[in-house]
Amino acid sequence: MVFSSVIFLFLFLPAVLLIHFLLPARFRNLFLLVASLLFYAWGEVQFTAVIVASICINYGFGLFIRAARDRRASLRRCGFAVAANLGLLVWFKYTGFLVENLNVVLGWLGHAPVAWKKVHLPLGISFFTFQGISYVVDVHRKLVDPQRKFVDYAMYKALFPQLIAGPIVRYVDVAKYVMARTLSTEQFASGVRIFIVGLGKKVLLANPMGAGCDAIFALPPNELTGPLAWLGVFFFFMQILFDFGG
């Protein structure tokens, strides 16, 4: 589910906002967690277990790091946490690349290549992996206390507005809002304005720029002139700029 889709704009988002507003405060984090996992499962149902595993790993390591007797033990446990996060990322994102290069070396040495089936890359894995790393590192540095309520931490980790496209939100910056939030018409209006501007950047600027870039670089090489190629590069630059800006 993408933020500019009709389903998100006119069904998912209004329903989440309305239910969140009507629910008692003690149930809001649980509801946002369920809604965020449903949001992720809409596009990657078979990999929902990956985000759940990442949540469990970093929640557990946060408590494990804080329980360390001294700074050296805390650093060692933090290292294990970072390695676990990076291991998850490497498995899904870089194992194919590593195997391909290994097979090249094996070919030079006269050995048979390693059989490998390409692994699908889960949506947003880079974002939620590095967000998990930022959490355990901040706990180790004692910039923030580890979240002891699993649902509250899981909501922060899986929150749908930043789950698949970022930005990476550090727990230390939002910890007080995870625990308690106030709702007001002024804040809601400000959020709506920000959302509209971001949606405009994505739909009105980034998407057309992307279409122009794709059309230019789909041309046969003999039709792709120098100025046209630079125009395609410019379109691509603007697409990335407004995509992330939006």
SVG drawing of the C-alpha trace seen along z (x, -y; Angstrom):
<svg xmlns="http://www.w3.org/2000/svg" viewBox="-15 -25 57 53">
<polyline fill="none" stroke="black" stroke-width="0.4" points="0.0,0.0 1.5,-3.3 0.7,-6.7 -0.7,-8.1 -3.0,-5.2 -6.8,-5.6 -7.1,-2.8 -4.7,-4.6 -6.0,-8.1 -9.7,-7.4 -10.0,-4.2 -7.0,-3.2 -5.8,-6.6 -9.3,-8.0 -10.2,-4.8 -7.0,-4.8 -7.3,-8.5 -11.0,-8.1 -10.5,-4.9 -7.3,-6.3 -9.2,-9.4 -12.2,-7.5 -10.2,-4.9 -9.2,-5.4 -5.5,-6.4 -4.4,-3.1 -5.5,-1.2 -4.1,-3.6 -0.6,-2.1 -2.0,1.4 -4.3,0.3 -1.6,-1.6 0.6,1.6 -2.1,3.7 -2.9,1.1 0.8,0.8 1.3,4.6 -1.8,4.7 -0.4,1.9 2.9,3.8 1.1,7.1 -1.0,5.5 2.1,5.5 4.4,8.1 2.2,10.5 4.8,13.3 7.5,11.1 5.5,9.7 7.4,12.2 10.6,10.4 9.5,7.1 8.1,9.0 11.4,10.7 13.2,7.4 10.9,6.0 11.5,8.9 15.3,8.9 15.7,5.2 13.2,5.1 15.0,8.0 18.5,6.6 17.4,3.2 16.6,4.9 19.6,7.1 22.0,4.2 20.5,2.2 20.9,5.2 24.7,5.3 26.9,5.1 29.3,2.6 30.1,0.6 32.3,3.3 29.5,5.9 27.0,3.3 29.3,2.6 29.7,6.4 25.9,6.9 25.4,3.9 27.8,5.4 25.8,8.6 22.6,6.6 24.2,4.7 25.5,7.9 22.1,9.5 20.5,6.6 23.1,6.4 22.9,10.2 19.2,9.9 19.9,7.1 22.9,9.0 20.9,12.2 18.1,10.5 19.9,7.7 23.5,8.8 23.7,12.6 22.9,12.9 25.7,10.4 28.2,12.2 27.3,15.6 27.7,14.3 31.2,12.9 32.1,16.1 31.0,18.1 33.3,16.0 36.3,16.8 35.3,20.5 35.2,20.5 38.7,19.1 39.8,21.9 38.1,24.6 35.4,25.4 31.7,25.8 29.6,22.8 27.4,22.5 23.7,23.1 21.6,20.2 18.0,19.2 17.5,15.4 15.9,14.1 13.2,11.5 14.0,8.2 11.4,7.3 9.9,3.8 11.6,1.2 14.2,3.7 17.0,1.1 14.9,-1.5 13.6,0.7 17.0,2.4 19.0,-0.8 16.2,-2.1 16.7,0.9 20.4,0.3 19.9,-3.3 17.7,-2.1 20.1,0.4 23.1,-2.0 21.2,-4.8 20.3,-2.4 24.0,-1.4 25.0,-5.1 22.3,-5.6 20.6,-8.3 17.3,-6.6 15.9,-4.0 14.8,-0.8 11.0,-0.5 9.7,2.2 6.3,2.5 6.5,4.7 3.4,3.2 4.7,-0.4 8.1,0.5 6.6,2.6 4.3,-0.4 7.3,-2.7 9.2,-0.2 6.4,0.7 4.5,-2.7 3.3,-2.8 4.1,-6.4 7.9,-5.6 8.0,-1.8 8.7,-1.3 10.1,-4.6 11.7,-6.2 12.9,-8.5 14.8,-6.6 13.2,-7.9 15.4,-7.6 13.6,-6.4 15.3,-9.1 13.5,-11.7 10.0,-10.3 10.0,-8.3 7.7,-10.7 5.2,-10.6 5.2,-6.9 4.2,-6.9 1.7,-9.8 0.3,-12.0 -2.1,-14.9 -4.5,-15.6 -5.6,-19.1 -7.2,-20.7 -4.1,-22.9 -1.8,-19.8 -4.2,-18.0 -4.4,-20.9 -0.6,-21.3 -0.3,-17.6 -2.8,-17.8 -0.9,-20.8 2.4,-18.9 0.8,-15.7 -0.8,-17.7 2.5,-19.3 4.3,-16.0 1.6,-14.3 1.9,-17.1 5.6,-16.7 5.2,-13.0 2.2,-12.9 2.6,-16.2 6.4,-16.4 8.2,-13.2 6.0,-10.8 6.0,-12.9 9.7,-13.4 10.1,-9.6 7.9,-9.0 10.0,-11.4 13.2,-9.8 11.9,-6.3 10.8,-7.4 14.2,-8.9 16.3,-6.0 14.0,-3.5 15.1,-5.0 17.4,-2.9 21.1,-3.9 21.2,-5.4 18.3,-7.8 19.7,-8.9 21.6,-12.1 23.9,-13.8 21.5,-16.6 18.6,-14.1 20.7,-11.9 21.5,-14.9 17.8,-15.7 17.1,-12.2 19.7,-12.6 18.0,-15.8 14.6,-14.2 16.0,-11.4 17.6,-13.8 14.4,-15.7 12.4,-12.5 14.6,-11.4 14.7,-14.9 10.9,-15.3 10.3,-11.6 12.3,-11.8 11.2,-15.4 7.6,-14.3"/>
</svg>
